[in-house]
Amino acid sequence: MMAHRIYTTSFASVYPSYVAKAERKGRTKDEVDTIIRWLTGYDEAGLERQLEAEVDFNTFFASAPDMNEDRALIKGVVCGVRVEDVEEPLMREIRYLDKLVDELAKGKAMAKILRGGEQ
């Protein structure tokens, strides 16, 4: 089976789209970064290093220091796909991130987006 092309796409090339989606709805880049750090365990410098290195999605998630266990609480539909039903692990991580950014853009409170976790 051939891997999905998003796996080899640079995370840095998609990141501006996440930020733009949030900003169009009155949210901030800092909030997007908070979501990414909550999900992956990257600190601010670590996230910046990944962006500068232009790593692909596969490397971005494989290198994540501490994937948040509460990500399993992320439920719902993004891009017509129910995230909790995605079987392929890397695609599920990508869909979790997409869902979190969608929730941010829809005005959901940060505490709810982070599933009650710390910001």
C-alpha positions in Angstrom: 0.0 0.0 0.0 1.3 3.4 -0.9 1.8 6.0 1.8 -0.4 9.1 1.7 1.5 12.1 0.3 0.8 14.2 3.4 3.3 12.0 5.2 6.2 13.4 3.2 4.8 16.9 3.0 6.8 19.5 5.0 5.0 20.4 8.2 6.4 23.9 7.8 4.6 24.2 4.4 1.2 23.4 6.0 1.7 25.3 9.3 0.9 28.8 7.8 -2.4 27.4 6.7 -3.2 26.4 10.3 -2.3 29.8 11.5 -4.2 31.6 8.7 -7.3 29.5 9.4 -7.2 30.5 13.1 -6.4 34.2 12.4 -9.3 34.5 9.9 -11.6 33.6 12.9 -9.9 36.1 15.3 -7.6 33.6 17.0 -3.8 33.8 17.2 -0.6 32.1 16.1 0.2 31.7 19.8 -3.0 29.7 20.3 -2.1 27.5 17.3 1.3 26.9 18.8 -0.2 26.1 22.2 -2.4 23.5 20.6 0.6 21.9 18.7 2.7 21.9 21.8 -0.1 20.3 23.9 -0.6 17.6 21.3 3.1 16.8 20.7 5.1 17.8 23.7 7.3 20.1 21.8 8.4 23.2 23.7 8.5 26.6 21.9 12.2 26.1 20.8 11.6 22.5 19.7 8.6 23.5 17.6 10.6 26.3 16.0 13.5 23.9 15.2 11.1 21.5 13.4 9.6 24.4 11.4 13.1 25.7 10.4 14.3 22.2 9.5 11.2 21.8 7.3 10.7 18.2 8.5 7.9 16.2 6.9 4.7 15.2 8.9 6.1 11.7 9.4 9.3 13.0 11.0 7.4 15.8 12.9 5.2 13.3 14.7 7.8 10.6 15.0 10.2 13.1 16.7 7.5 14.5 19.0 8.9 14.4 22.6 5.7 13.5 24.4 2.4 12.9 22.5 -0.4 13.8 24.9 -2.3 10.8 26.1 -5.5 12.9 26.3 -5.5 13.2 22.5 -7.6 10.0 22.5 -10.4 12.3 23.9 -10.5 14.1 20.6 -13.7 13.1 18.8 -15.6 14.4 15.8 -15.5 14.9 12.1 -12.8 16.8 10.1 -12.6 16.8 6.3 -15.5 14.4 6.3 -13.7 11.8 8.4 -14.5 10.8 12.0 -11.0 11.2 13.6 -11.6 8.5 16.2 -12.2 5.9 13.4 -8.9 6.6 11.5 -7.0 3.4 11.8 -3.6 4.4 10.4 -1.7 5.9 13.4 0.1 8.7 11.6 -3.0 9.8 9.7 -4.9 9.8 13.0 -2.3 12.1 14.6 -2.6 14.5 11.6 -6.4 14.4 11.9 -6.2 15.1 15.6 -4.2 18.2 14.8 -6.6 19.2 12.1 -9.6 18.8 14.5 -7.9 20.9 17.2 -7.3 23.7 14.7 -10.9 23.5 13.5 -12.1 23.8 17.1 -9.9 26.8 17.6 -11.2 28.5 14.5 -14.8 27.7 15.5 -14.3 29.7 18.7 -14.1 26.9 21.2 -12.6 27.8 24.5 -8.9 26.8 24.9 -9.5 24.8 28.0 -12.0 22.6 26.1 -9.8 22.3 23.1 -7.0 21.1 25.3 -9.4 18.6 26.9 -9.1 20.4 30.3 -5.3 20.2 30.2 -2.9 23.0 30.8 -2.2 25.7 28.3 
